[in-house]
Amino acid sequence: MAISRNPLMSGVSGSINKQVVYRQLHGKTVISAYPDMSDRRLSSKQKHVNQLMKKANIETKKIIADEKLRDAALLRLNVTRNKLYTSLIREYFKKALNK
């Protein structure tokens, strides 16, 4: 990891061509190599939550696409339209984890 003092790169974060990563740590711009995630092993709980998230995304997109279901969800959850997606995801997770 290297700390960049280049004024053009101050405040920058992200990656370049999956080779170099710019991060902000303690107010400094840090440059590091792109992480190698090829050996990553997910636990059974992580796999379960990933599957739940996939199902939640599918259900949420169905609700948002249908005008009647979307309006009913807006009233039920008492949220604005821009917060509907996250509210529906949260509702799905609560129902799924309370089974």
Summary of the structure (lengths in Angstrom):
residues: 99
radius of gyration: 20.1
end to end distance: 45.4
largest distance: 54.0
contacts: 208
relative contact order: 0.11
helix: 51%
strand: 18%
